Amino acid sequence: MEQKPVLIVGGGLAGLCCARELSRQQVPVVVIESEAEIGGRVRTDLVDGFRLDHGFQVLQTAYPEATAQLNYPALQLRPFAPGALIRTQGRFVEMSDPWRRPDKLLSTLFNGVGTFADRLRLAKLRWNVCRKTDAEIRKTPDLSTRRFLLETCGFSPDLVERFFRPWFSGVFLEKELATSSHYFQFLFRIFATGNASLPAEGMAAIPQQLAAALPAGSIRTGTKVTSVSPHAIQLEGGESLEARAVVLAVAGPEAARLSQGSITSPAACSTTCFYFAAAKAPMSQPLLVLNGDETGPINNLSVVSNVAPSYAPENMALISVSVTGEMTADLQQMESAVRQQLNSWFGSAVTTWKLLRTYRIPFALPAQPPGSLAAPEKSFRTANGLFHCGDFTASASIHGAMLSGRLAAQQVIASTR
Ligand SMILES: Cc1cc2nc3c(=O)[nH]c(=O)nc-3n(C[C@H](O)[C@H](O)[C@H](O)COP(=O)(O)OP(=O)(O)OC[C@H]3O[C@@H](n4cnc5c(N)ncnc54)[C@H](O)[C@@H]3O)c2cc1C
């Protein structure tokens, strides 16, 4: 008799990794995705020959789950240089990782951001996070990242404000550094031991690679799920499908809606990303630029084509500019404030930059306050018998989404054997 498939609602990284693990164990699966394309928050548009990711984002090569599940050489990863360029008090200063860029040691030591003692504290933090396991980190108090940096590590407020705040508010997509210090320490280790990188064909190459490993016919796109129960789903248009088990692999708010409240949606962290085309790149380094001043809307900027030339047509530059939060601000006013700030950084050439597209993403990441990170042994089953996965069930990242998908699949197999 033909086995009913496991139905996975959502074709983002979590849903695809869940499907992959189930397929590996010979369990039939169908992924049902409401959009025309898979990938969820990791997608890329082709616009006038430019590759525009849906909001600036990068793959960290040290993510354990990505390392285990992805074929990195096939993604043709293009790395950012370790470190960042900080725009502060009218100039750009480089903050490099001296372990990986010893040639930048002197310029980093004397760049005027933070104190000399901060450099020693940075070395100590790096040593600590690289030495400790996640389980050891979890035994320490979970504070906000800001409190951890100021009180536990003893960094100067200057270093926190001009370096950690712009860097990590662009990662957490919240400006207060209110995110869990356990998660911060995990990420600091990931940043210290791998590269931030972009696949040559855009971030969408990641879900595409995962989907390519699934049996033909196991993904159904352009199909919205309207309601679910533990062994059936209802589609928009009235069709219903029976399942061996149902896995919700949608973002937090939709998971709360479809599970009728048995899953609680986390608060949202938001971002807006402006992509500009320029005839000439405003800088030559493949470095992330951080706004180290508290003025202006910009959080970070990247000349994406310096990192991955395939993101732009020949002799053109692609620049991404990200603004954290600010979902209620008028978009045109935001663009003009962004341009004004860019003008003060790079001069009047900015007036020739063409805005290609703006991505405004209200639910970019789930908030992760102290205490919110899931224990590794957590259950991916809700009280009413549904399974679920997604970044908000593990950690707000590519790593978390992929890991949650695989772990949820293992629990489905264990409970339906
Ligand atoms: C701008 C931005 C920058 C980021 N930067 C980074 C970064 O640099 N590094 C990093 O590690 N992470 C980053 N992230 C986070 C990372 O992209 C996400 O954590 C991850 O992609 C979440 O995957 P997911 O599968 O959990 O959810 P999603 O990708 O949200 O997938 C859910 C899927 O479910 C589908 N769906 C929803 N409702 C229904 C329905 N009713 N029926 C059928 N399908 C449905 C959706 O269309 C979607 O495809 C960033 C995210 C954003 C938005």
Boltz pocket constraint, residues with backbone or C-beta under 6 A from the ligand:
constraints:
  - pocket:
      binder: B
      contacts: [[A, 9], [A, 10], [A, 11], [A, 12], [A, 13], [A, 14], [A, 15], [A, 32], [A, 33], [A, 34], [A, 35], [A, 37], [A, 38], [A, 39], [A, 40], [A, 41], [A, 42], [A, 54], [A, 55], [A, 56], [A, 57], [A, 58], [A, 59], [A, 60], [A, 171], [A, 223], [A, 224], [A, 225], [A, 226], [A, 249], [A, 250], [A, 251], [A, 254], [A, 271], [A, 361], [A, 363], [A, 364], [A, 365], [A, 389], [A, 390], [A, 391], [A, 392], [A, 395], [A, 396], [A, 397], [A, 398], [A, 399], [A, 401]]
      max_distance: 6.0
